[in-house]
Amino acid sequence: MMNTNAGQALPPSLRLKKGENQLLTFTKILLHYIGKSDSKSYLAAKMIMRDCVKEYEEKTRKQNNDDNISNKKDFLQAVQRKMRCLVGDYHWRRIIFCFRK
């Protein structure tokens, strides 16, 4: 059984606001969509995610701050920008359509 209150037990640095949570859900849909259509792009998308997470962790570690809001926003914006460049406008719009269903 899945714990619906799991977000309550997370440290502040991992708690997400509604918009941030929607972006992560959108990213999951994006990865699923890419995985079905193009395996090379899927691997590139996973690398983008890995690089963005690594960059976020390095910035947070350098600043000795687990709950740095600007780093979190930078991370989410970087993911969105890089993923959109990867898939292009046509696929980006199709994924948005799937996300809004």
N, C-alpha and C positions, 0 to 999 in steps of 0.2 A: 504494500500500500504506500502511496506517495504522500509525504508530509506536505500539506498545503501551507504550513507556517514556517517552512524552512528558511525563508528570507529573514525572519525575526532572529534566528540564531547566528546569522552571518555577522562578521565584524563590519564596522561602518564602511571600510574601504570597499567591501564587496556588495553592499546594499545598493540597489539601483532604483532610480526614480522611474516613473511611468514611461517617459520618453526614451530613457536609456534601455529599459527592459524591452520596449517595442523595437528598438534598433537591433538588439540582440536576437529577438524573435525573427525579425526581418532577415537578418544575416543567416539564420538557420534555414529559412525558406530559400534564400539565395543559394546557399551551398547545396541544398537538395535539388534545386532547379538546375544548377550548373552540373551537378553530378550525373543527372540524367541525360544532359545534352552533349557535354564535352569533357572528357576525362582530363585533358591537358589543362583546361581552364579551371577545373576542379582542384587539381594539384596546385596551380598557381594561386587560387583563392585561399587554400589552406596555408600556403607559404606567407601570403599577405597577413593572414590572421596571426600566424606565429611571429612574424616580424613586428607587428603592431603590439602584441602582448609583451614581447621582449623589450621593445622600446619603452613601453609604459612602466614595466617593472624596473628598468634601469633608471628612469627619471625619478620614480618614487623612491628608490633606494638612495640615490644621490641626495635627495632632499630630506631624507629621514622622516618622511611623513606618509603614513598609511592611508590617510583620508584626504588626499589632495584633489580637490574638485577640478582644478584646471587641467591636471594631468589626465583625469578621467574623461573630460570633455575633449581634450586633444586626441586621446585614444579613439574615442567613438567617431570623431570627425575624420581622423586618418583612415579608419576602417571604411567608412562610407565613401570617402573620396577615392581611395584606391580600388575598392570593389567596383565602383561605377566606371572607373577607367578600364578595368579589366573586362567587364561584360558589355560595355557600350550602352548607348541610350535606348536602343530598341529593346534589348533584353531587360534593361533596368525598368522600363515602363511596364513590361509584361510581368515582372516580379512584383512591382507595386500593385498591379491589378490582382494578382494572386493573393497578396498580403491583405488587401482590403476585403476580400470575400468573407 
